Amino acid sequence: MKKLLLVLLFFACNSPKNEWVSLIKNNSLEGWHYFQDNGLKKGWSVEKGILIFDKISGLESGEDDASLLSDKKYQSFEISFEWKIEQGGNSGFMWGVDESSAYKFPYQTGPEIQIIDPNVYAKPEEVLGGEIELNNILSDIDKKKHYLGAVYDLFPPNEILKLNPLGDWNKYYIKIDQKNNRGLLKLNEVVINEFPLRGTEWDEMLINSKFNKSEDYPYLGVKRWYDFAKFKKGSICLQDHPGKAYFKNIKIRELY
């Protein structure tokens, strides 16, 4: 009986969900799809193992959102990837995204780890995306809740960033631990943000964010922000936003 228990424990500890898995397969978009894909969306490609977003964003063009979602849904996980963006550019990583037709954008349900050229905080006029993105920067110069490494509009990064120069690769490691109610972000191996996923501290930050102002956003439809961050399990997402963006070495490991 003891031997049987040891064998079962061995296989449980070494189950596939506890292994790191590459999310770039066969040099293709296999395992990914466009948000609410109607067969007409475009903008993402894979070249030599590098996932690339290269189009005028929906924010600028007025087209439907072309963010990229994982086919698989995740709850608690670790993910690491390298990224780079062009000058003035903007992107992001989301988790807990629900794709039902009640929502018009992934960010109505999925919290976002911000990726942005931080130099636009010194020169806001250089940000891509027009008036909307310019106002996002101007309203956030002091609080830095839209800054690189922020949980967008909620938790600013808590350390001085050790960022490689624009155009070079940088690395994110993100841990979303629903069981222990903790999120963590490393930039180039240095912890720059730690945050809860729910509870009193989360609620306090939410009250002071745009996600608590559902009546002010009619373009989002009837759901507004009412279900923001409500889904513990959902797709992960790379954002359709202004500027060319690159991602590589995307690997994920499910927890528990």
Accessible surface in RSA format (square Angstrom, percent):
REM  Atomic radii and reference values for relative SASA: ProtOr
REM  Chains: A
REM  Algorithm: Lee & Richards
REM  Probe-radius: 1.40
REM  Slices: 20
REM RES _ NUM      All-atoms   Total-Side   Main-Chain    Non-polar    All polar
REM                ABS   REL    ABS   REL    ABS   REL    ABS   REL    ABS   REL
RES MET A   1   168.91  87.5 122.30  80.9  46.61 111.0 107.37  91.3  61.54  81.5
RES LYS A   2   169.82  82.8 166.73 102.3   3.09   7.4 110.45  99.4  59.37  63.2
RES LYS A   3   170.17  83.0 168.33 103.3   1.84   4.4 112.81 101.5  57.36  61.1
RES LEU A   4    97.99  54.6  93.02  66.5   4.97  12.5  96.38  67.7   1.61   4.3
RES LEU A   5    87.82  48.9  87.68  62.7   0.14   0.4  87.68  61.6   0.14   0.4
RES LEU A   6   119.25  66.4 114.29  81.8   4.96  12.5 114.59  80.5   4.66  12.5
RES VAL A   7    74.23  48.8  71.48  64.7   2.75   6.6  74.11  64.4   0.12   0.3
RES LEU A   8   100.83  56.2  96.51  69.0   4.33  10.9  96.87  68.0   3.97  10.7
RES LEU A   9   109.39  60.9 108.59  77.7   0.80   2.0 109.33  76.8   0.07   0.2
RES PHE A  10   123.52  61.8 116.85  72.4   6.66  17.3 123.30  74.8   0.22   0.6
RES PHE A  11   132.22  66.2 127.24  78.8   4.98  13.0 127.54  77.3   4.68  13.4
RES ALA A  12    61.81  56.8  44.47  68.6  17.34  39.4  53.99  76.0   7.82  20.7
RES CYS A  13    89.97  68.1  68.96  76.9  21.01  49.4  24.91  63.1  65.06  70.2
RES ASN A  14    79.52  54.8  63.89  61.7  15.63  37.6  17.86  43.0  61.66  59.6
RES SER A  15    26.55  22.4  23.79  31.7   2.77   6.4  25.74  54.8   0.81   1.1
RES PRO A  16   104.73  76.3 102.44  93.4   2.29   8.3 102.62  84.7   2.12  13.1
RES LYS A  17   100.72  49.1  91.47  56.1   9.25  22.0  57.04  51.3  43.68  46.5
RES ASN A  18    37.82  26.1  26.60  25.7  11.23  27.0   9.41  22.6  28.42  27.5
RES GLU A  19    96.49  55.4  91.59  69.3   4.90  11.7  31.77  61.4  64.73  52.8
RES TRP A  20   112.86  45.3  85.81  41.5  27.05  63.5  65.78  35.1  47.08  76.4
RES VAL A  21    64.78  42.6  61.70  55.9   3.07   7.4  64.78  56.3   0.00   0.0
RES SER A  22    51.22  43.3  42.82  57.1   8.40  19.3  31.41  66.9  19.80  27.7
RES LEU A  23    15.28   8.5  13.79   9.9   1.49   3.7  14.39  10.1   0.89   2.4
RES ILE A  24    26.12  14.9  11.85   8.8  14.27  34.4  11.85   8.5  14.27  38.7
RES LYS A  25    83.94  40.9  79.95  49.1   3.98   9.5  36.16  32.5  47.78  50.9
RES ASN A  26   124.66  86.0  86.52  83.6  38.14  91.8  35.01  84.3  89.65  86.7
RES ASN A  27    82.82  57.1  63.47  61.3  19.35  46.6  28.98  69.7  53.84  52.0
RES SER A  28    39.42  33.3  34.01  45.4   5.41  12.5  37.12  79.1   2.30   3.2
RES LEU A  29    51.65  28.8  44.59  31.9   7.07  17.8  45.62  32.0   6.04  16.2
RES GLU A  30    87.66  50.3  73.55  55.6  14.11  33.6  42.96  83.1  44.70  36.5
RES GLY A  31    29.36  36.2   0.00   N/A  29.36  36.2  18.58  51.0  10.77  24.1
RES TRP A  32    18.47   7.4   4.22   2.0  14.25  33.5   2.85   1.5  15.62  25.3
RES HIS A  33    50.21  27.4  45.11  31.4   5.10  13.0  45.55  46.9   4.66   5.4
RES TYR A  34    23.10  10.8  23.10  13.1   0.00   0.0  19.03  14.3   4.07   5.0
RES PHE A  35     0.89   0.4   0.89   0.5   0.00   0.0   0.89   0.5   0.00   0.0
RES GLN A  36    61.73  34.5  42.44  31.0  19.29  45.9  30.02  63.9  31.71  24.1
RES ASP A  37    73.50  51.5  41.30  41.1  32.20  76.1  11.29  26.6  62.21  62.0
RES ASN A  38    86.77  59.8  53.24  51.4  33.53  80.7  39.96  96.2  46.81  45.2
RES GLY A  39    65.36  80.6   0.00   N/A  65.36  80.6  33.59  92.2  31.77  71.2
RES LEU A  40   148.87  82.9 126.13  90.2  22.74  57.2 130.61  91.7  18.26  49.1
RES LYS A  41    33.84  16.5  14.14   8.7  19.70  46.9  16.17  14.6  17.68  18.8
RES LYS A  42   146.45  71.4 144.21  88.5   2.24   5.3  88.28  79.5  58.16  62.0
RES GLY A  43    17.37  21.4   0.00   N/A  17.37  21.4   9.13  25.1   8.23  18.4
RES TRP A  44    12.93   5.2   0.03   0.0  12.90  30.3   0.31   0.2  12.62  20.5
RES SER A  45    47.64  40.3  44.54  59.4   3.10   7.1  37.83  80.6   9.81  13.7
RES VAL A  46    19.88  13.1   0.82   0.7  19.06  45.9   0.82   0.7  19.06  51.7
RES GLU A  47   101.80  58.4  97.74  73.9   4.06   9.7  32.82  63.5  68.98  56.3
RES LYS A  48   194.27  94.8 162.59  99.8  31.68  75.4 116.31 104.7  77.96  83.0
RES GLY A  49    27.23  33.6   0.00   N/A  27.23  33.6  21.12  57.9   6.11  13.7
RES ILE A  50    43.90  25.0  43.90  32.7   0.00   0.0  43.90  31.6   0.00   0.0
RES LEU A  51     0.03   0.0   0.03   0.0   0.00   0.0   0.03   0.0   0.00   0.0
RES ILE A  52    15.27   8.7  15.06  11.2   0.21   0.5  15.06  10.8   0.21   0.6
RES PHE A  53     1.54   0.8   1.54   1.0   0.00   0.0   1.54   0.9   0.00   0.0
RES ASP A  54    85.34  59.8  67.05  66.7  18.30  43.3  11.22  26.4  74.12  73.9
RES LYS A  55    43.43  21.2  21.02  12.9  22.40  53.3  32.24  29.0  11.19  11.9
RES ILE A  56   117.76  67.0 109.62  81.7   8.14  19.6 112.99  81.4   4.77  12.9
RES SER A  57     0.00   0.0   0.00   0.0   0.00   0.0   0.00   0.0   0.00   0.0
RES GLY A  58     9.12  11.2   0.00   N/A   9.12  11.2   4.48  12.3   4.64  10.4
RES LEU A  59    59.70  33.2  28.60  20.5  31.10  78.2  36.64  25.7  23.06  62.1
RES GLU A  60    83.64  48.0  44.89  34.0  38.75  92.3  19.56  37.8  64.08  52.3
RES SER A  61    50.23  42.4  12.02  16.0  38.21  88.0  21.32  45.4  28.91  40.5
RES GLY A  62    69.44  85.6   0.00   N/A  69.44  85.6  36.77 100.9  32.67  73.2
RES GLU A  63   104.40  59.9  88.11  66.7  16.30  38.8  39.85  77.1  64.56  52.7
RES ASP A  64    97.95  68.6  84.32  83.9  13.63  32.2  20.70  48.7  77.25  77.0
RES ASP A  65    10.97   7.7   6.99   7.0   3.98   9.4   1.95   4.6   9.02   9.0
RES ALA A  66     2.24   2.1   2.24   3.5   0.00   0.0   2.24   3.2   0.00   0.0
RES SER A  67     0.32   0.3   0.32   0.4   0.00   0.0   0.00   0.0   0.32   0.4
RES LEU A  68     0.51   0.3   0.51   0.4   0.00   0.0   0.51   0.4   0.00   0.0
RES LEU A  69     0.02   0.0   0.02   0.0   0.00   0.0   0.02   0.0   0.00   0.0
RES SER A  70     3.01   2.5   3.00   4.0   0.01   0.0   3.00   6.4   0.01   0.0
RES ASP A  71    79.18  55.5  58.94  58.7  20.24  47.9  30.85  72.6  48.33  48.2
RES LYS A  72   110.44  53.9 102.30  62.8   8.14  19.4  72.52  65.3  37.92  40.4
RES LYS A  73   100.82  49.2  93.65  57.5   7.17  17.1  56.99  51.3  43.83  46.7
RES TYR A  74    11.67   5.4   9.61   5.5   2.05   5.3   1.89   1.4   9.78  12.1
RES GLN A  75    79.26  44.3  75.92  55.5   3.34   8.0  14.63  31.1  64.63  49.0
RES SER A  76     9.23   7.8   5.09   6.8   4.14   9.5   3.25   6.9   5.99   8.4
RES PHE A  77     1.48   0.7   1.48   0.9   0.00   0.0   1.48   0.9   0.00   0.0
RES GLU A  78    18.81  10.8  18.81  14.2   0.00   0.0   0.38   0.7  18.43  15.1
RES ILE A  79     1.82   1.0   1.82   1.4   0.00   0.0   1.82   1.3   0.00   0.0
RES SER A  80    15.70  13.3  15.70  21.0   0.00   0.0   4.08   8.7  11.62  16.3
RES PHE A  81     2.13   1.1   1.29   0.8   0.84   2.2   2.13   1.3   0.00   0.0
RES GLU A  82    39.87  22.9  39.87  30.2   0.00   0.0   5.34  10.3  34.54  28.2
RES TRP A  83     6.82   2.7   6.82   3.3   0.00   0.0   6.82   3.6   0.00   0.0
RES LYS A  84    50.01  24.4  49.08  30.1   0.93   2.2   9.00   8.1  41.01  43.7
RES ILE A  85     6.03   3.4   1.93   1.4   4.10   9.9   2.77   2.0   3.26   8.8
RES GLU A  86    78.72  45.2  70.26  53.2   8.46  20.1  27.64  53.5  51.08  41.7
RES GLN A  87   106.03  59.3  96.35  70.4   9.68  23.1  27.44  58.4  78.59  59.6
RES GLY A  88     0.00   0.0   0.00   N/A   0.00   0.0   0.00   0.0   0.00   0.0
RES GLY A  89     0.03   0.0   0.00   N/A   0.03   0.0   0.03   0.1   0.00   0.0
RES ASN A  90     5.15   3.6   4.03   3.9   1.12   2.7   0.00   0.0   5.15   5.0
RES SER A  91     1.36   1.2   1.36   1.8   0.00   0.0   1.36   2.9   0.00   0.0
RES GLY A  92     0.00   0.0   0.00   N/A   0.00   0.0   0.00   0.0   0.00   0.0
RES PHE A  93     2.08   1.0   2.08   1.3   0.00   0.0   2.08   1.3   0.00   0.0
RES MET A  94     0.19   0.1   0.19   0.1   0.00   0.0   0.19   0.2   0.00   0.0
RES TRP A  95     9.20   3.7   9.20   4.5   0.00   0.0   2.82   1.5   6.38  10.4
RES GLY A  96     2.15   2.7   0.00   N/A   2.15   2.7   0.76   2.1   1.39   3.1
RES VAL A  97     0.78   0.5   0.00   0.0   0.78   1.9   0.00   0.0   0.78   2.1
RES ASP A  98    32.89  23.0  31.39  31.2   1.50   3.5   2.13   5.0  30.76  30.7
RES GLU A  99    47.12  27.1  35.89  27.2  11.23  26.7  18.96  36.7  28.17  23.0
RES SER A 100    55.50  46.9  41.43  55.3  14.07  32.4  48.46 103.2   7.04   9.9
RES SER A 101   112.83  95.3  82.96 110.7  29.86  68.8  48.33 102.9  64.50  90.4
RES ALA A 102    42.67  39.2  23.32  36.0  19.35  44.0  35.35  49.8   7.32  19.4
RES TYR A 103    10.15   4.7   8.91   5.1   1.24   3.2   1.74   1.3   8.42  10.4
RES LYS A 104   110.09  53.7  99.68  61.2  10.41  24.8  60.96  54.9  49.12  52.3
RES PHE A 105    45.08  22.6  45.06  27.9   0.02   0.1  45.06  27.3   0.02   0.1
RES PRO A 106     0.11   0.1   0.11   0.1   0.00   0.0   0.11   0.1   0.00   0.0
RES TYR A 107    37.32  17.4  37.32  21.2   0.00   0.0  23.49  17.7  13.83  17.1
RES GLN A 108     0.44   0.2   0.06   0.0   0.38   0.9   0.06   0.1   0.38   0.3
RES THR A 109     0.02   0.0   0.02   0.0   0.00   0.0   0.00   0.0   0.02   0.0
RES GLY A 110     0.69   0.8   0.00   N/A   0.69   0.8   0.00   0.0   0.69   1.5
RES PRO A 111     3.90   2.8   3.48   3.2   0.42   1.5   3.90   3.2   0.00   0.0
RES GLU A 112    14.78   8.5  12.21   9.2   2.57   6.1   2.98   5.8  11.80   9.6
RES ILE A 113     0.00   0.0   0.00   0.0   0.00   0.0   0.00   0.0   0.00   0.0
RES GLN A 114     2.95   1.6   2.95   2.2   0.00   0.0   0.00   0.0   2.95   2.2
RES ILE A 115     0.07   0.0   0.07   0.1   0.00   0.0   0.07   0.0   0.00   0.0
RES ILE A 116     1.29   0.7   1.08   0.8   0.21   0.5   1.08   0.8   0.21   0.6
RES ASP A 117     0.72   0.5   0.60   0.6   0.13   0.3   0.13   0.3   0.60   0.6
RES PRO A 118    18.61  13.6  13.71  12.5   4.91  17.8  13.96  11.5   4.66  28.9
RES ASN A 119    80.60  55.6  76.88  74.3   3.71   8.9  20.85  50.2  59.75  57.7
RES VAL A 120     0.45   0.3   0.35   0.3   0.10   0.2   0.45   0.4   0.00   0.0
RES TYR A 121    22.30  10.4  10.45   5.9  11.86  30.8  10.73   8.1  11.57  14.3
RES ALA A 122    87.40  80.4  52.67  81.3  34.73  79.0  61.80  87.0  25.60  67.8
RES LYS A 123   110.19  53.8 109.49  67.2   0.70   1.7  57.62  51.9  52.57  56.0
RES PRO A 124    22.97  16.7  22.97  20.9   0.00   0.0  22.97  19.0   0.00   0.0
RES GLU A 125   129.97  74.6 100.47  76.0  29.49  70.2  64.68 125.1  65.29  53.3
RES GLU A 126    59.52  34.2  45.87  34.7  13.65  32.5  24.47  47.3  35.05  28.6
RES VAL A 127    14.18   9.3   1.74   1.6  12.44  30.0   1.74   1.5  12.44  33.7
RES LEU A 128    62.08  34.6  60.04  43.0   2.04   5.1  62.08  43.6   0.00   0.0
RES GLY A 129    11.26  13.9   0.00   N/A  11.26  13.9   0.44   1.2  10.82  24.2
RES GLY A 130    49.06  60.5   0.00   N/A  49.06  60.5  41.70 114.4   7.36  16.5
RES GLU A 131   130.95  75.2 118.79  89.9  12.16  29.0  41.20  79.7  89.76  73.3
RES ILE A 132    95.94  54.6  91.96  68.5   3.98   9.6  95.04  68.4   0.90   2.4
RES GLU A 133     4.94   2.8   4.94   3.7   0.00   0.0   0.00   0.0   4.94   4.0
RES LEU A 134    56.54  31.5  56.54  40.5   0.00   0.0  56.54  39.7   0.00   0.0
RES ASN A 135    74.24  51.2  71.57  69.2   2.67   6.4  25.87  62.3  48.37  46.8
RES ASN A 136    36.06  24.9  35.58  34.4   0.48   1.2   2.96   7.1  33.10  32.0
RES ILE A 137     0.97   0.6   0.97   0.7   0.00   0.0   0.97   0.7   0.00   0.0
RES LEU A 138    94.79  52.8  75.36  53.9  19.43  48.8  75.57  53.1  19.22  51.7
RES SER A 139    86.94  73.5  47.53  63.4  39.42  90.8  52.24 111.3  34.70  48.6
RES ASP A 140     3.85   2.7   3.45   3.4   0.40   0.9   0.90   2.1   2.95   2.9
RES ILE A 141    60.88  34.6  58.28  43.4   2.61   6.3  58.28  42.0   2.61   7.1
RES ASP A 142   135.88  95.2 106.16 105.7  29.72  70.3  35.42  83.4 100.46 100.2
RES LYS A 143   136.01  66.4 122.11  74.9  13.90  33.1  80.42  72.4  55.59  59.2
RES LYS A 144    75.26  36.7  75.26  46.2   0.00   0.0  47.55  42.8  27.71  29.5
RES LYS A 145    18.90   9.2  18.90  11.6   0.00   0.0  12.34  11.1   6.55   7.0
RES HIS A 146    14.06   7.7  14.06   9.8   0.00   0.0  12.28  12.7   1.78   2.1
RES TYR A 147    37.83  17.7  37.83  21.5   0.00   0.0   7.97   6.0  29.86  36.8
RES LEU A 148     0.00   0.0   0.00   0.0   0.00   0.0   0.00   0.0   0.00   0.0
RES GLY A 149     0.00   0.0   0.00   N/A   0.00   0.0   0.00   0.0   0.00   0.0
RES ALA A 150     0.00   0.0   0.00   0.0   0.00   0.0   0.00   0.0   0.00   0.0
RES VAL A 151     0.24   0.2   0.24   0.2   0.00   0.0   0.24   0.2   0.00   0.0
RES TYR A 152    23.55  11.0  22.35  12.7   1.20   3.1  18.32  13.8   5.23   6.4
RES ASP A 153    15.13  10.6  15.13  15.1   0.00   0.0   0.33   0.8  14.81  14.8
RES LEU A 154     0.57   0.3   0.57   0.4   0.00   0.0   0.57   0.4   0.00   0.0
RES PHE A 155    14.25   7.1  14.25   8.8   0.00   0.0  14.25   8.6   0.00   0.0
RES PRO A 156    47.18  34.4  42.16  38.4   5.02  18.2  42.16  34.8   5.02  31.2
RES PRO A 157    21.77  15.9   5.08   4.6  16.69  60.7   5.08   4.2  16.69 103.7
RES ASN A 158    84.26  58.1  53.11  51.3  31.16  75.0  40.74  98.0  43.53  42.1
RES GLU A 159   100.15  57.5  85.02  64.3  15.14  36.0  15.78  30.5  84.38  68.9
RES ILE A 160   160.98  91.6 147.69 110.0  13.29  32.0 153.93 110.8   7.05  19.1
RES LEU A 161    31.94  17.8  11.78   8.4  20.16  50.7  11.78   8.3  20.16  54.2
RES LYS A 162   140.69  68.6 128.54  78.9  12.16  28.9  84.55  76.1  56.15  59.8
RES LEU A 163    56.40  31.4  26.99  19.3  29.41  73.9  27.46  19.3  28.93  77.9
RES ASN A 164    60.56  41.8  59.20  57.2   1.36   3.3   4.64  11.2  55.92  54.0
RES PRO A 165    93.85  68.4  82.23  75.0  11.62  42.2  93.84  77.5   0.01   0.1
RES LEU A 166    68.42  38.1  36.68  26.2  31.74  79.8  39.51  27.7  28.91  77.8
RES GLY A 167    41.64  51.3   0.00   N/A  41.64  51.3  28.23  77.5  13.41  30.0
RES ASP A 168    71.65  50.2  67.33  67.0   4.32  10.2  14.60  34.4  57.05  56.9
RES TRP A 169    52.46  21.1  43.74  21.2   8.73  20.5  31.96  17.0  20.51  33.3
RES ASN A 170     5.78   4.0   4.05   3.9   1.72   4.2   1.72   4.2   4.05   3.9
RES LYS A 171    77.35  37.7  76.93  47.2   0.42   1.0  31.72  28.6  45.62  48.6
RES TYR A 172     0.00   0.0   0.00   0.0   0.00   0.0   0.00   0.0   0.00   0.0
RES TYR A 173    39.65  18.5  39.16  22.3   0.49   1.3  31.01  23.3   8.64  10.6
RES ILE A 174     0.00   0.0   0.00   0.0   0.00   0.0   0.00   0.0   0.00   0.0
RES LYS A 175    68.36  33.4  68.36  41.9   0.00   0.0  15.95  14.4  52.41  55.8
RES ILE A 176     0.00   0.0   0.00   0.0   0.00   0.0   0.00   0.0   0.00   0.0
RES ASP A 177     8.51   6.0   8.51   8.5   0.00   0.0   1.13   2.7   7.37   7.4
RES GLN A 178    10.47   5.9   9.24   6.8   1.23   2.9   2.12   4.5   8.35   6.3
RES LYS A 179   150.33  73.3 115.93  71.1  34.40  81.9  79.05  71.1  71.29  75.9
RES ASN A 180    87.19  60.1  69.34  67.0  17.85  43.0  22.19  53.4  65.00  62.8
RES ASN A 181    40.51  27.9  40.51  39.1   0.00   0.0  13.73  33.1  26.77  25.9
RES ARG A 182   104.91  44.1 104.24  53.1   0.67   1.6  53.81  73.5  51.10  31.0
RES GLY A 183     1.42   1.7   0.00   N/A   1.42   1.7   0.42   1.1   1.00   2.2
RES LEU A 184    39.15  21.8  39.14  28.0   0.01   0.0  39.14  27.5   0.01   0.0
RES LEU A 185     0.00   0.0   0.00   0.0   0.00   0.0   0.00   0.0   0.00   0.0
RES LYS A 186    62.18  30.3  62.08  38.1   0.10   0.2  12.32  11.1  49.86  53.1
RES LEU A 187     0.54   0.3   0.15   0.1   0.39   1.0   0.15   0.1   0.39   1.0
RES ASN A 188    34.54  23.8  21.13  20.4  13.41  32.3  19.68  47.4  14.85  14.4
RES GLU A 189   113.91  65.4  93.07  70.4  20.84  49.6  56.02 108.3  57.90  47.3
RES VAL A 190    50.64  33.3  47.57  43.1   3.06   7.4  50.64  44.0   0.00   0.0
RES VAL A 191    46.11  30.3  40.02  36.2   6.09  14.7  40.02  34.8   6.09  16.5
RES ILE A 192     0.58   0.3   0.58   0.4   0.00   0.0   0.58   0.4   0.00   0.0
RES ASN A 193     2.33   1.6   2.33   2.3   0.00   0.0   0.00   0.0   2.33   2.3
RES GLU A 194    89.91  51.6  74.25  56.2  15.66  37.3   8.86  17.1  81.05  66.2
RES PHE A 195     0.15   0.1   0.00   0.0   0.15   0.4   0.15   0.1   0.00   0.0
RES PRO A 196     4.84   3.5   4.84   4.4   0.00   0.0   4.84   4.0   0.00   0.0
RES LEU A 197    12.96   7.2   3.35   2.4   9.62  24.2   4.05   2.8   8.91  24.0
RES ARG A 198    79.52  33.4  77.94  39.7   1.58   3.8  49.17  67.2  30.36  18.4
RES GLY A 199    36.15  44.6   0.00   N/A  36.15  44.6  31.43  86.2   4.73  10.6
RES THR A 200   104.03  74.0  93.29  94.6  10.74  25.6  58.75  78.9  45.28  68.5
RES GLU A 201    91.46  52.5  87.26  66.0   4.19  10.0  34.81  67.3  56.64  46.2
RES TRP A 202    10.71   4.3  10.71   5.2   0.00   0.0   4.63   2.5   6.08   9.9
RES ASP A 203    72.74  51.0  72.21  71.9   0.53   1.3  22.40  52.7  50.34  50.2
RES GLU A 204    98.23  56.4  95.80  72.5   2.43   5.8  35.96  69.6  62.27  50.8
RES MET A 205    50.75  26.3  50.67  33.5   0.08   0.2  22.05  18.7  28.70  38.0
RES LEU A 206    36.61  20.4  36.61  26.2   0.00   0.0  36.61  25.7   0.00   0.0
RES ILE A 207   105.30  59.9  98.50  73.4   6.81  16.4  98.50  70.9   6.81  18.5
RES ASN A 208   102.83  70.9  84.40  81.6  18.43  44.4  21.37  51.4  81.46  78.7
RES SER A 209     1.37   1.2   0.00   0.0   1.37   3.2   1.37   2.9   0.00   0.0
RES LYS A 210    51.43  25.1  49.20  30.2   2.23   5.3  22.65  20.4  28.78  30.7
RES PHE A 211    14.19   7.1   7.47   4.6   6.72  17.5   7.47   4.5   6.72  19.2
RES ASN A 212    75.40  52.0  56.71  54.8  18.70  45.0   3.17   7.6  72.24  69.8
RES LYS A 213    94.10  45.9  94.08  57.7   0.02   0.0  42.77  38.5  51.32  54.7
RES SER A 214     9.72   8.2   8.79  11.7   0.93   2.1   2.99   6.4   6.73   9.4
RES GLU A 215   122.89  70.6 102.12  77.3  20.78  49.5  61.56 119.1  61.33  50.1
RES ASP A 216    86.90  60.9  61.60  61.3  25.30  59.8  23.32  54.9  63.58  63.4
RES TYR A 217    43.54  20.3  43.47  24.7   0.07   0.2  21.72  16.3  21.83  26.9
RES PRO A 218    91.05  66.4  78.35  71.4  12.70  46.2  78.70  65.0  12.36  76.8
RES TYR A 219   112.78  52.7  96.29  54.8  16.49  42.9  92.44  69.5  20.34  25.1
RES LEU A 220     0.01   0.0   0.00   0.0   0.01   0.0   0.00   0.0   0.01   0.0
RES GLY A 221    16.67  20.6   0.00   N/A  16.67  20.6  16.67  45.8   0.00   0.0
RES VAL A 222   130.41  85.8 116.60 105.6  13.81  33.3 118.54 103.0  11.87  32.2
RES LYS A 223    70.79  34.5  70.58  43.3   0.21   0.5  27.12  24.4  43.66  46.5
RES ARG A 224    49.04  20.6  48.23  24.6   0.80   1.9   2.28   3.1  46.76  28.3
RES TRP A 225     4.53   1.8   0.01   0.0   4.53  10.6   0.01   0.0   4.52   7.3
RES TYR A 226   122.87  57.4 110.09  62.6  12.78  33.2  83.98  63.1  38.89  47.9
RES ASP A 227    28.16  19.7  27.51  27.4   0.65   1.5   1.92   4.5  26.24  26.2
RES PHE A 228     7.57   3.8   3.77   2.3   3.80   9.9   3.77   2.3   3.80  10.9
RES ALA A 229    28.27  26.0   4.12   6.4  24.15  54.9   7.07  10.0  21.20  56.2
RES LYS A 230   135.24  66.0 107.29  65.8  27.95  66.5  76.42  68.8  58.82  62.7
RES PHE A 231    67.45  33.7  58.93  36.5   8.52  22.2  62.12  37.7   5.33  15.3
RES LYS A 232   100.20  48.9  93.20  57.2   6.99  16.6  53.01  47.7  47.18  50.3
RES LYS A 233   121.16  59.1 106.83  65.5  14.33  34.1  49.24  44.3  71.92  76.6
RES GLY A 234     1.65   2.0   0.00   N/A   1.65   2.0   1.40   3.8   0.25   0.6
RES SER A 235     2.10   1.8   2.10   2.8   0.00   0.0   0.00   0.0   2.10   2.9
RES ILE A 236     0.93   0.5   0.93   0.7   0.00   0.0   0.93   0.7   0.00   0.0
RES CYS A 237     0.29   0.2   0.00   0.0   0.29   0.7   0.01   0.0   0.28   0.3
RES LEU A 238     4.80   2.7   4.80   3.4   0.00   0.0   4.80   3.4   0.00   0.0
RES GLN A 239     4.65   2.6   3.84   2.8   0.82   1.9   0.57   1.2   4.08   3.1
RES ASP A 240     3.74   2.6   0.80   0.8   2.94   6.9   0.47   1.1   3.27   3.3
RES HIS A 241    24.64  13.5  23.90  16.6   0.74   1.9  10.08  10.4  14.56  16.9
RES PRO A 242     0.00   0.0   0.00   0.0   0.00   0.0   0.00   0.0   0.00   0.0
RES GLY A 243    10.90  13.4   0.00   N/A  10.90  13.4   5.03  13.8   5.87  13.2
RES LYS A 244    67.88  33.1  64.25  39.4   3.63   8.7  22.01  19.8  45.88  48.9
RES ALA A 245     1.39   1.3   1.39   2.1   0.00   0.0   1.39   2.0   0.00   0.0
RES TYR A 246    47.85  22.3  47.79  27.2   0.06   0.2  25.82  19.4  22.03  27.2
RES PHE A 247     0.49   0.2   0.49   0.3   0.00   0.0   0.49   0.3   0.00   0.0
RES LYS A 248    50.97  24.9  50.97  31.3   0.00   0.0  11.83  10.6  39.14  41.7
RES ASN A 249    79.53  54.8  67.07  64.8  12.46  30.0  19.54  47.0  59.98  58.0
RES ILE A 250     3.70   2.1   3.07   2.3   0.62   1.5   3.07   2.2   0.62   1.7
RES LYS A 251    96.61  47.1  96.61  59.3   0.00   0.0  38.89  35.0  57.72  61.5
RES ILE A 252     3.93   2.2   3.67   2.7   0.26   0.6   3.67   2.6   0.26   0.7
RES ARG A 253    59.89  25.1  59.35  30.3   0.54   1.3   6.54   8.9  53.36  32.3
RES GLU A 254    36.97  21.2  35.80  27.1   1.17   2.8   4.92   9.5  32.06  26.2
RES LEU A 255    21.97  12.2  10.98   7.9  10.98  27.6  11.68   8.2  10.29  27.7
RES TYR A 256    98.68  46.1  72.73  41.4  25.96  67.5  88.43  66.5  10.25  12.6
END  Absolute sums over single chains surface
CHAIN  1 A    12776.5      10610.3       2166.2       7169.9       5606.6
END  Absolute sums over all chains
TOTAL         12776.5      10610.3       2166.2       7169.9       5606.6
